[in-house]
Amino acid sequence: MEVHHAPKPFHGWREFLKEYGIIVLGVLTALGAEAVVEKLHEASLSNQAREAVEGELNVDLTALSRRVGQEACIGRRLDEIRAILDRAEAGGPFTPPTTIGVPPWGIAYAQRWQAATAGGRTSLLSSEEQRAFGRVYAQFEVLSQKQVEERQIWTQLRGLKELRRLSPGMIEHQRMALSAARDLDALIQGDLLEAKYYAGQVGVKGDAHLKIRPGSAASGGVPNICKPLDAPAAAGSSDDAN
């Protein structure tokens, strides 16, 4: 037999306020605990996003910084090409180079940044962090665009390997490409310095350990752009190899 107990009546306002306070305190405690859990969850997500983005930027900066070790070779190669054009213009003999090479190509990825942004995780970072990370990625994008332009210019310069004589028009065409290559080299050097500065502001040093293709310049091989102009082309390799 089920017995129903009638609720006990409150004996005065003091007892009512006491019971009311207990209920309110319980609700506030539950809400506070929920807020703490939510805050910890958001902190975990923001830390994950920060670590992923920093790791991606570190790999990008490491890849792009390969160029620094070959800048002397780039400048020397451009001087050598100018000397070829000067001799040809003066009526001297033209011997087509067998190896010209190309400046190293560094790829900047942004998948982690894009994924974190699409998932709303970057919004959990501070405004300062969002601006700082965005600035580095924007600088990397500028660098990538200039590298595309540079590759196109060096494709023209490598065309010297296929020629057996240089007409005045050819010389003028190659001089224009040579000038553009010098300008782009200077711009890329400046952009890379700026990217390193901005990356340093978010603690990215560019010291990632990358997987290196055996036989490449990064694994200890000599890049084509650092070889003599008359160096024989390696069997099975492209003049683009670095």
N, C-alpha and C positions, 0 to 999 in steps of 0.2 A: 504494500500500500504506500503510494507516494505522498509524502507530506510536504506541503508548501509552507515555507516560512515567510511571513510578511516582513518586508523591510522595516528595520528598526527606525522609528522616528528620531529626528535630530532633537537633542535637548539643548536648545539655545543656539544662538548665532556662533558662539565660539567653537562648538563641535562641528557645525556646518562648515565654517571657514577652514577648520583643520582638515576635514575630509576633502574639501575642495582644493586646498593647497597640495595635498598628497597627489591628487589626480593631475593637477597642473604640472607639478614637479615631475611626475612620471612621463607625461607627454613631452615636456621640454627635454628631459633626459634622453628619451627615444629619438627625438628630432636631432638633438645634438650629436648622438652617437651616429645617426645616419649621415649627418653632415661631415663628421670626421672620416667615416668610411669613404664617402664620395670624394672628399679632399685627398685622401691617400690614394684612391684609384686614379684621380686626375694627375697627381704627382708622379705616379708610376707610368702613366701613359706619356706624360711630357718628357720624363727621363728616357723612355724608350725612343721617342721621336728624336730627342736631342742626340742620343748616342748613335742612332742610325744615320742622321744627317751629318754629324761630325765625321763618322767613318767614311761616308761617301765623299765628302769634301776632301778628306785626307788622301784618298786614293786619286781623286781628280788632280789635286795639287802636285802629288808625287809624279803622276804621268806627265803633266804639263811641264814640270821642272826639269825633265830630261833634256830639254832644249839648252839649258844654261851651260851644260858641259860641252856643247857643240857649237856655241856661238862663235868661237875663234875660227872653227872650220867653215862656218857659213860666210863670215867676212872674207876669209882667204879665198874661198871658191868664187865669190863675186868679183874679187880683184883679178883672179886668174881669167875669168870670162871677159872682163873688161880688156885685159891685155891681149886676148885673142882677137877681139873686135878691133882694137887699136892697130894691131899688126896687119890685119886684113884690109883695114881702111887705108893704111899706108902703102898697100900693094905688096906686102910681104906674103910668105907662104901660109896657107891655112891647112893645119892638120886637125881633123875632127877629133875631139876627145873621146875616149872610150868609157870613161866614168865621170859622171857629174854629181849624182846623188840628189838628195832633197832634205830640207830641214826635218827634224823629227816631228812626228805627228802625235799629239797628245789628245786623247778623247776625254771630255768632261761629261760625266753622267749626272742625271738629275732625277732618276726614277724614285729614289727614296724620299727626296724632298717633295716631289709631286704626289707620291702616295700619302705621305704624312699630311700634306695640305688638303688633298681630297678627302681624307678621313677625319679632318677637323683637329688633328693632333697638334699641328703647328700653332693653332689658336690658343693652345694651353701654355705655350711659351710666352715669356714676357715680350712686351712691345719692342724692347731694345734687342732682344735675341732675334725676333722675327725680322727686324730691319737689317741686322748684321748678317744673318744667314742669306737673306734675299739679295743683299748687296754682293756677296761673294759669288752666288750663282749667276747673277747678272753679269759680273765681270768675266766669269768663265764662258758665258754665252758669247760675249764680245770676242774673246780670244778664239773661240771655236770658229766664228764667222771669218775672222781674219786669216786663220789657218787654211780655210777653204780657198780664199782668194790667193793666198800664197802658193798653195799647191798648183793652182791653175797657171800662175806665173812661171813657176819652176818647170812645168810641163813644156812651156815655150822654150825655156833656156836649155832643157835637155834635148830639144830638137836639133841642137848643134851637132849631136852625135850622128845624125842621119845625113848631114850635108857633106858635099865634097868641094864646094866652093861657096863663097859669100858675095852676093851682089850688093850694091849700095843699098837697095831696098831691104835686103835681108839684115844687113848690118844695122840699119836704122830700126828695124823691127825688134831686133835683139837688144839694142841699147834701151829702147823704151821698156822692155821687159826687165832688163837689168836695173833700171832706175826704180821701177815699181817694186822689185824684189828688195832693194835696199830700204825703201820707205816702209814696206810692210815689216821687215825685220826690226827696224827701229820701233815701230808702233807696237809690235808684239812684245818686244823686250819691256817697253814701258807698261803695257797692260799686265804682263806677268808680275812685274814688281808690285803693281797696285793690287793685284789679286793676292799676292803673298801677304801684303800689309793687312788687307781686310780679313784674310783667313787667320792671320795671327791674332786679330782682335777677338776671335771666337775660339782661340786655343788650338787651331789647326796648324800643324807644323810641316806637313808634306813629307812624312817619314814612313809611309806605308810600305809594307813588304809585298811587292807585286810579283806575280808569276811571269817569269821571263822566258821568252822563246829561245831555245838553244841556238847559238850561233849569231844572235842579234847583237847589236852594239851594246845594249844594256847588260848583256851577259858576258861582256868582255871582248866581243868582236869589234873590229874597226868599222865604223859606219862609212858608207860609200862617199859621203860628202867630205870625209876627212882623208880619203885616199888620193893619190896623185891623179891628175887628169888622164894620164896614159896607163893607169892601172888596168889590168885585164879584168873583165867582168867575171865574177865567180859563177861557176856552172850552176844552172838552175836557180839563180837569184835575179832579182829585178834591181834596176838602178834606184828604185824607190826604197829599197831595204835599208833599215837603220838599226 
